[in-house]
C-alpha cells in the first residue's frame, strides 16, 4: 500500500557524489525539496544552484557534534519540516585488523556511526513532535556479511545496523519509520577515492590481502549497480505505508546475504545441543 507522494523535505548527508548525489537529484526530479550537506563552500553553492528554491546546500561535517543540532534546527526553521532523513555520509577503510591503527578505527566509527547517530538525534525531536517521519540509514550488505580486509568498515556498518533496528522499535509508536538500506556493489566512488587504505606492513597477510586489494581496485567504477536505480528504490519505500526495516539493493547483496543466513542456520543446527545445554538444571533433576 502506498501513501501520498506529495512533495516532502529530504535531509541527505554527503550529497557531493555517489548515492547521496544520485538520491538528491532523483528526489528533486520527483518534485521534492532537498537539503544536502557538503563540506566546502563551493560545493554548497553548486548544490544550491541545482534547483533554486528546492535544493538547499548546508555546510556540515557530521563529526562536529556541536554543529549538527544547530544546522538541523536552522533547516527546520527556514526550509521546513524534515520528512525524510538519509544518513548517507560515510567512507570505507581497507586493511587487516592487525595492520590498521586504533586511530583509524575510531575515525571510521566517528563518521559512519557517531555522525549518523548525531544527525538522527537532532532530527528525532522534530519528527516525534509531528508523529511522522522516515529515517534511512545507508549501511551496506557489509553490515550483514563480511569480506577480508574490511573489518573496521564492517564493524561500523554492523553497529549502524543494530542501532537502526533498535531505534525503529523505539520510535514506531510515534509514526516514525527507520530503514537500514544495504547496497551491494554500485558504481560509486566507495572503492576508489572514498576508500582509505592502510599500508600492508606484515608479510604474512600479503597472500590474502594482495589479490583482494587488486580485485577491489579493478572493480571500482565497473560495478553492476546503478546508483540512480538505487535512489529510485529508496524514494519508493518512503511512499509506502509500511516500509521495510531492511532494504537490500542489488542482486549481489541478495545472494550473499541469503548465503550468510543459510550458513548461520546450518551452524545453529549443528551446535544446537551444546547451545541449549547451558541453563541451570531444575533441583532434583
Secondary structure as UniProt FT lines:
FT   STRAND          9..13
FT   HELIX           18..29
FT   TURN            30..31
FT   STRAND          33..38
FT   HELIX           41..48
FT   TURN            49..50
FT   TURN            52..54
FT   STRAND          55..59
FT   TURN            62..63
FT   HELIX           65..78
FT   STRAND          84..87
FT   STRAND          92..94
FT   TURN            97..99
FT   HELIX           102..109
FT   HELIX           110..115
FT   HELIX           116..130
FT   STRAND          133..138
FT   HELIX           141..143
FT   TURN            148..149
FT   HELIX           151..171
FT   HELIX           172..174
FT   STRAND          176..183
FT   TURN            190..194
FT   STRAND          195..197
FT   HELIX           203..205
FT   HELIX           206..219
FT   TURN            220..221
FT   HELIX           227..238
FT   TURN            241..242
FT   STRAND          246..249
FT   HELIX           251..270
FT   HELIX           272..275
FT   TURN            276..277
FT   TURN            283..284
//
